[in-house]
Amino acid sequence: MEDLVGLYFSFRQDATDERLPVDLTLTFDAFSFHLEDTAYEVRIQSALVNLLVDNCSPDPTSLYNYHLTDGKIAENRTQKTTTHAELSGQASSSVDASAAGAASSKVGFGARAAGKRSTEMVSDVTRQNRIDLIRPAGQNRWRIGEPGSGDARRNDGCLSGSYFREHDDAPLCIMLVNDEERPVQITVAVSIPLSQLIVRPDTVSTKCQELIGDSLRAQSNQAVEAHNARVKELKSRVAGLAIGKHLKQQQKFEWCRPDEVVAALQSFVRTNRATTDEK
């Protein structure tokens, strides 16, 4: 599946025996094939990078991440005061008698407004969702593109071009070496959930979908077997060196779930500032 995913991994030149900054670049494109006389194109909407490490572990403060928008919550509070007016009245009457014997009467009514106030706090909350392009996703694991939305910068959401180079000089992580006398071995694997494979045309039948899934699983198994064979070959080439006995021949990849396929796989070994890698 080299047309679908490209993997480029390296140790930095400024690495020390205790701290190993490592760089990663992934590239994605479409994978085209024919099935039942029909041309299909497969693209990836979301992928996972997995690290299998021996004699080292990532510094959790150095894990690469890149988000397109910050998640924000803003709250605007306003005070609303309402005045309710109530009228109260008083009636009075009087009779006046004049010296001439004439009498007059007056009736009066007095009204007064009394105010009653109530105060209410009104809160308006707005949220801006955080959109991640690359984020840590568990132990020694990163996710590129969110399930269902993929790369939010693209209309179709499919991964395309280079990733992990968004920050100019940020490594994938910094590896902390456990034992400086032993070699460091790192296996980098890119796995793809089958649900995150986009097949065009989207009118593909269920039978064809099953055939595509079976084909990708077969290629995934072949990639793992070829990788294990190359690690075994690497072990035989360095058998005369002290590091030979420390290399792991087989990788079972327990992290790879049943609904995922391995699209790219590489192992790297570093000892005493010298790096040997095998694709």
N, C-alpha and C positions, 0 to 999 in steps of 0.2 A: 504493500500500500504506500509505496514511496511517492506516488503522484498525489496522494491525499495529505500526507504529513511529512514534514522534514524536521529532523532533530539535530541540533548543534550544541554541544556541551563542552566546556573546557574549564580547567583550573586557571586562576589568574597568576600572572608572573610574580605578583607581590605576596603570594601565599607564604606562610611560615609553617614550621612543623607542628605548631599548635592550632593555628587558625587558617582555614582554607576557603577563601571566597571562590565561589563557583558561578560561572555564567551559563545561561541557557537562552537559546533562540529557537522558537518553533515557527514553522511556516505551514500554511494551509492553502489548499487549492481544491479544485473539483477532481473527481475520479470518474472517468467515462468508461462505459463498457456496453456490450450488446448482449441481449438476452431475449430469446424467442423472436429474433428478427426485429427487435426494437432497441433503439439507442437510449441508454439511461445515463443520468448524471447524478453522482452522489456528492453531497456536501455535508459538512459538519456544523452543527449549531453550538455544541458545547463539548469540551474535552477535558480530560483529567491528566495531570502530570503526577507520576508516582515515583518516589525515591526509595530504593532499597539500599540500606547503608550497612557497612560493617566497619567497626572501629572508629566511628564518628557519629555525630548527631548535629542537626542544625541548631544554630543559636536562634531561639524563638523571637528575639528582638530584631532579627535581620531578614525575616521572611518577606519575599517580594509580594507587593500588592499594588493594584492600580485601579482606581475608580473614576468614572466619568463625571459623576456629580456627587456632592456631599449630601448625606441625609440630614435634613434640618427640620426642626419643629419650632414654629414661631407662634407665640400667644400674645394677642392684643386685648388688653382689658380696658373697658370703659365703664364709668360710673353713670348710671341713669337715675335721675331724680324726678319723681312725679309728685305734683301737688294736687290734692283733691280739695275743692272749696265746698264749705257747708254754710248755709245761711241760718241765722237765728234772729227772731223778731220779738218785739214787745209792744203790746197795744195799751193805750191809755185814753181816758175820757175825763172831761171836766165841764162843769157848768159855771158860768160867770153871771152874776147879777149886777146890773148897773144901778146907779142912784136913781135913774129915771124909771126904774121898775122893769126895764127890758132885760130879758134874759137871753143868753147865747150859749151855745154848747160847742165843744171842739172834740174831735176824735183824732187821735194821732197813732201812727205805727212807726216804730223804729226798727231798722234792719241792719245787721252786722255780719260781715263775712269772716268765717274762721277757717284758716288753712291747715290741712293735714298732709304731711310729706312722707313719701316712702322712697327709699334708696335701694337700687338693685345693681349688682355688678354683672356686666355682660362680657363674656369671654369668647373670643373668636380665635380658633386654633387652625393653623394651616400647616400642612406637612409636605415636604419634598422628599420623595423616596431616594435612597442612595442606590446608584446604579454602578455595580462592579463590573469591570472587564476581566480582571484577574484577581483572585483572592485565595488565601490559604483555605483548604477544605478538609481539615482533619490532619492526622499524624503524617508528616512527610508527604503532603498531598496538596496540589493546587488545582483550582478549577478555572478554565478559560471560557468565558461566556456563560450566561445564566441559562438554566434549562427553560425552554419555552420562548426565550427572547434572544438568546445568543449574544452576538456583538451588536449592541444597541446603536452603534454608529452606522450600521448598514441597513438598508431598507429590508433586505431579506433575512437579516440576523445571522447569516452564515459566516463562519470564520474564514478570513482570507488575508493573505499577506503574512507579515512577521509580527510576533508577539514576544513579550518579555524584554522589549527594547524601548518601551514607552518612557522610562526614566533613563536619563543619559548614562549614568554611571552606577546604577544599582545592580548588585549581583542577585542571583536567584536566592541565595542565602550564604551565610558563612558557616562552614562546617567546623565544629570543635572536635579535635582529635582526642581520642581516649588514651591511646598508648602510642607514643612516638616511635617505639621500637618496631611496631607492626605496620604493615601497609594499610592504606585506606582503600576500600573498594566501594564504589557507588554504581548502582544500576539505575538508569533513567528509563522509564517506560511511559508511553502515552497511550491511555486507554480511552475508548469512546463508548458511551452507553448507546445501545442500538436505538433507543428512543430518540437520540439526538442526531441521527442520520437523516438527512433530508434527501429524498429521492425525487427526481424530476424525469419525466412528467409525473405529476402526483396522481395520475389515473392508474398507476401500477396496480395490478391485481394482488390479492392476498397470496396466491401461489407464488407470484414473482417476488413478493416481499420475503417470503420464506426462503426462496432460492437465494436471494441477495444476502439474507442473514446467514445462511449456511455457507455461502462462498466467503463472506468476510470472516466467519469463525474459522474456516479452514486456513485462510491466509494468516489469521492471528496465531493459530497453533503452529503453523510453519515458521513464523517469525520467532516464536519462543524456542522451538526446537533448533533452529539455525543459530540463535543466540547462544543457547547452551553448548552447542557443538563448538562454537568459536571460543567461548570461555574455556572449554576443555582444551582446545588447541593452544590457547594462550598459556594455560597452566603447564602444558607439556613443554612449551618453548622456554619457560622460566623455571623448569623443574630443578635446574642446577643452582638456582638462586635461593636465598633464604625465604623469599616471599612466596615461592611456589606452593608451599604446603598450606599457606593461609588463604589461597583463593578458593572461592566456592564454585564447585562445578555445576551444580544444578540450582535452578531457581523455580520454585513452585508457584510463586505469585499468588499467594492466598488472598491478597488484596483485590485481585481482579474478580469482580462479581460475575455471576452467570450471564447477566444481561449486558456485559461489556466485552469489547474486543480490543486486542492489543494492536495498535497501529504503527508504533515505532518503539525500538528497544535498543539500548546501548549500555555497555559496562565500561567502567574506567577504574584504573588502579594507580595509586600514587604512593611512592615510597622515597624518603630522603630527598625531597624536592625534585624527583624525577617522575614523570607521569607516563604510563603506558595505557593506551586505550585501544579498544577493540570494538568495531561496529558489528 
